[in-house]
Amino acid sequence: MDSAQKPSKAIIAAQNSAARARADFFDDNNRQITQAELDRLPDPHELLPSIATLIVEVISGARPVDHLAAIVSDQVYEKLRARQIIKARADAAAGIPKLVPKFSVTRVHTESPALGIIESVVLLSSKARTRAVTIRLEPIHSRWRATNVSVL
C-alpha cells in the first residue's frame, strides 16, 4: 500500500476521537457522579429490603418480573426473566402450584466501595430457610437501579 492510500495520523486520531465521543455518549457507566447528584437521590438503604423481597417473589413465580423493570438494569431484568421462565416451566411440568413465599427481612448490610456505588447483602428468613440476596445499586438516569443481583 503506498503512502497516497494511507490515511494520515491526524485523520486516524480524529476518527478515534469521534468513536470515543460516540461511545461515551451511549455509555452510562463511564460518567462520574458528584456528591451533589447523590444527595438528590432517595436513601438507597430504604430501598434494599423492598428490592430483595421483590426479587425473591419474582424468582419464586409469585410476582411478574415486569414489576422490577423500573428498578433493575436491563441485564438484571433479562437474567430474572429467564430464570422465572425456567422455574415456571419446571413447576408446570411437576404440577407444583405457585406459592407466595413468606419471609421477613432479618438484616441488611451495606458497603460503598466507590462514590455512587452501594453493595449490599439482605438476609431474608422464613421458617424453612434463610436466603441472602446481594444487590449492587448504581445511580443511572437520576435514580437507583440494581445493576447486579444474586440470590444465595
C-alpha positions as a Markdown table, in Angstrom:
| # | Residue | x | y | z |
|---|---|---|---|---|
| 1 | Met | 0.0 | 0.0 | 0.0 |
| 2 | Asp | 1.5 | 3.3 | -1.0 |
| 3 | Ser | 1.5 | 6.5 | 1.1 |
| 4 | Ala | -1.2 | 8.0 | -1.1 |
| 5 | Gln | -3.8 | 5.5 | 0.1 |
| 6 | Lys | -2.8 | 5.5 | 3.8 |
| 7 | Pro | -4.7 | 7.9 | 6.0 |
| 8 | Ser | -2.6 | 10.4 | 7.8 |
| 9 | Lys | -2.0 | 10.3 | 11.6 |
| 10 | Ala | -4.3 | 13.3 | 12.0 |
| 11 | Ile | -7.2 | 11.6 | 10.2 |
| 12 | Ile | -6.8 | 8.5 | 12.3 |
| 13 | Ala | -6.6 | 10.5 | 15.5 |
| 14 | Ala | -9.8 | 12.4 | 14.5 |
| 15 | Gln | -11.6 | 9.2 | 13.7 |
| 16 | Asn | -10.6 | 7.6 | 17.0 |
| 17 | Ser | -11.7 | 10.7 | 18.9 |
| 18 | Ala | -15.1 | 10.7 | 17.2 |
| 19 | Ala | -15.5 | 7.0 | 18.0 |
| 20 | Arg | -14.7 | 7.6 | 21.7 |
| 21 | Ala | -17.1 | 10.5 | 21.8 |
| 22 | Arg | -19.9 | 8.3 | 20.4 |
| 23 | Ala | -19.1 | 5.6 | 22.9 |
| 24 | Asp | -19.1 | 8.0 | 25.8 |
| 25 | Phe | -22.5 | 9.3 | 24.8 |
| 26 | Phe | -24.1 | 5.9 | 24.9 |
| 27 | Asp | -22.1 | 4.6 | 27.9 |
| 28 | Asp | -23.8 | 5.4 | 31.2 |
| 29 | Asn | -21.1 | 3.6 | 33.2 |
| 30 | Asn | -18.4 | 6.0 | 32.1 |
| 31 | Arg | -19.9 | 9.1 | 33.7 |
| 32 | Gln | -18.7 | 10.1 | 37.1 |
| 33 | Ile | -21.4 | 11.2 | 39.6 |
| 34 | Thr | -20.9 | 14.1 | 42.0 |
| 35 | Gln | -21.9 | 14.2 | 45.7 |
| 36 | Ala | -24.5 | 16.8 | 45.0 |
| 37 | Glu | -26.2 | 14.5 | 42.5 |
| 38 | Leu | -26.1 | 11.7 | 45.1 |
| 39 | Asp | -27.7 | 13.9 | 47.7 |
| 40 | Arg | -30.7 | 14.5 | 45.4 |
| 41 | Leu | -31.4 | 10.7 | 45.2 |
| 42 | Pro | -33.6 | 8.9 | 47.7 |
| 43 | Asp | -31.8 | 7.0 | 50.6 |
| 44 | Pro | -30.8 | 3.6 | 49.0 |
| 45 | His | -30.8 | 1.8 | 52.4 |
| 46 | Glu | -34.6 | 2.2 | 52.5 |
| 47 | Leu | -35.0 | 0.6 | 49.0 |
| 48 | Leu | -32.9 | -2.5 | 49.6 |
| 49 | Pro | -35.3 | -4.6 | 51.7 |
| 50 | Ser | -38.1 | -3.9 | 49.2 |
| 51 | Ile | -35.9 | -4.8 | 46.2 |
| 52 | Ala | -34.7 | -8.0 | 47.9 |
| 53 | Thr | -38.3 | -9.0 | 48.6 |
| 54 | Leu | -39.4 | -8.3 | 45.1 |
| 55 | Ile | -36.5 | -10.3 | 43.6 |
| 56 | Val | -37.3 | -13.5 | 45.7 |
| 57 | Glu | -41.0 | -13.1 | 44.8 |
| 58 | Val | -40.2 | -12.9 | 41.1 |
| 59 | Ile | -37.8 | -15.9 | 41.3 |
| 60 | Ser | -40.5 | -18.0 | 43.1 |
| 61 | Gly | -43.1 | -17.1 | 40.5 |
| 62 | Ala | -45.4 | -15.2 | 42.8 |
| 63 | Arg | -44.8 | -11.8 | 41.1 |
| 64 | Pro | -44.2 | -10.9 | 37.4 |
| 65 | Val | -40.8 | -9.7 | 36.5 |
| 66 | Asp | -42.3 | -6.6 | 35.0 |
| 67 | His | -42.8 | -5.2 | 38.5 |
| 68 | Leu | -39.0 | -4.9 | 38.7 |
| 69 | Ala | -38.4 | -3.2 | 35.3 |
| 70 | Ala | -38.0 | 0.3 | 36.7 |
| 71 | Ile | -35.5 | -0.6 | 39.4 |
| 72 | Val | -33.2 | -3.1 | 37.8 |
| 73 | Ser | -30.8 | -2.7 | 34.8 |
| 74 | Asp | -31.6 | -4.4 | 31.5 |
| 75 | Gln | -29.1 | -7.2 | 32.1 |
| 76 | Val | -30.6 | -8.0 | 35.5 |
| 77 | Tyr | -34.2 | -7.9 | 34.1 |
| 78 | Glu | -33.3 | -10.4 | 31.4 |
| 79 | Lys | -31.5 | -12.6 | 33.8 |
| 80 | Leu | -34.5 | -12.7 | 36.2 |
| 81 | Arg | -37.0 | -13.1 | 33.3 |
| 82 | Ala | -35.0 | -16.1 | 32.0 |
| 83 | Arg | -34.8 | -17.6 | 35.5 |
| 84 | Gln | -38.6 | -17.1 | 36.0 |
| 85 | Ile | -39.4 | -18.8 | 32.7 |
| 86 | Ile | -37.3 | -21.8 | 33.6 |
| 87 | Lys | -38.9 | -22.1 | 37.1 |
| 88 | Ala | -42.5 | -21.7 | 35.7 |
| 89 | Arg | -41.9 | -24.5 | 33.1 |
| 90 | Ala | -40.4 | -26.8 | 35.7 |
| 91 | Asp | -43.2 | -26.1 | 38.2 |
| 92 | Ala | -45.8 | -26.7 | 35.5 |
| 93 | Ala | -44.3 | -30.0 | 34.4 |
| 94 | Ala | -44.2 | -31.2 | 38.0 |
| 95 | Gly | -47.7 | -29.9 | 38.8 |
| 96 | Ile | -46.5 | -27.5 | 41.6 |
| 97 | Pro | -48.8 | -24.6 | 42.2 |
| 98 | Lys | -47.5 | -21.0 | 42.6 |
| 99 | Leu | -46.8 | -20.2 | 46.2 |
| 100 | Val | -46.2 | -16.9 | 47.7 |
| 101 | Pro | -43.1 | -17.1 | 49.9 |
| 102 | Lys | -43.5 | -15.8 | 53.5 |
| 103 | Phe | -40.3 | -14.4 | 55.0 |
| 104 | Ser | -39.1 | -11.4 | 56.8 |
| 105 | Val | -36.0 | -9.2 | 56.4 |
| 106 | Thr | -33.7 | -10.0 | 59.3 |
| 107 | Arg | -30.6 | -8.0 | 58.4 |
| 108 | Val | -29.3 | -5.5 | 55.8 |
| 109 | His | -25.5 | -4.9 | 55.4 |
| 110 | Thr | -24.2 | -2.2 | 53.0 |
| 111 | Glu | -20.9 | -1.1 | 51.8 |
| 112 | Ser | -19.9 | 1.7 | 49.4 |
| 113 | Pro | -16.7 | 0.8 | 47.5 |
| 114 | Ala | -16.8 | 4.0 | 45.5 |
| 115 | Leu | -18.9 | 7.2 | 45.3 |
| 116 | Gly | -22.3 | 6.3 | 44.0 |
| 117 | Ile | -21.9 | 2.5 | 44.3 |
| 118 | Ile | -23.9 | 0.6 | 47.0 |
| 119 | Glu | -23.2 | -3.1 | 47.5 |
| 120 | Ser | -25.4 | -4.9 | 50.0 |
| 121 | Val | -26.5 | -8.2 | 51.4 |
| 122 | Val | -30.1 | -8.6 | 52.6 |
| 123 | Leu | -30.9 | -11.6 | 54.7 |
| 124 | Leu | -34.5 | -12.9 | 54.3 |
| 125 | Ser | -35.7 | -15.6 | 56.8 |
| 126 | Ser | -38.6 | -18.0 | 56.7 |
| 127 | Lys | -39.4 | -21.0 | 58.8 |
| 128 | Ala | -37.6 | -23.3 | 56.4 |
| 129 | Arg | -34.6 | -21.3 | 55.4 |
| 130 | Thr | -32.6 | -18.1 | 55.2 |
| 131 | Arg | -31.7 | -16.6 | 51.9 |
| 132 | Ala | -29.0 | -14.0 | 51.2 |
| 133 | Val | -29.8 | -11.5 | 48.4 |
| 134 | Thr | -26.8 | -9.5 | 47.2 |
| 135 | Ile | -27.6 | -6.2 | 45.4 |
| 136 | Arg | -25.4 | -3.7 | 43.7 |
| 137 | Leu | -27.1 | -0.3 | 43.3 |
| 138 | Glu | -25.8 | 2.4 | 41.0 |
| 139 | Pro | -27.3 | 5.8 | 40.1 |
| 140 | Ile | -28.5 | 5.6 | 36.5 |
| 141 | His | -30.5 | 8.5 | 35.0 |
| 142 | Ser | -31.1 | 10.1 | 38.3 |
| 143 | Arg | -32.5 | 7.0 | 40.1 |
| 144 | Trp | -31.0 | 4.0 | 41.9 |
| 145 | Arg | -31.0 | 0.9 | 39.8 |
| 146 | Ala | -29.9 | -2.6 | 40.7 |
| 147 | Thr | -27.1 | -3.5 | 38.3 |
| 148 | Asn | -26.2 | -6.9 | 39.8 |
| 149 | Val | -28.3 | -9.3 | 41.8 |
| 150 | Ser | -27.6 | -12.7 | 43.3 |
| 151 | Val | -29.8 | -15.0 | 45.5 |
| 152 | Leu | -27.9 | -17.5 | 47.6 |
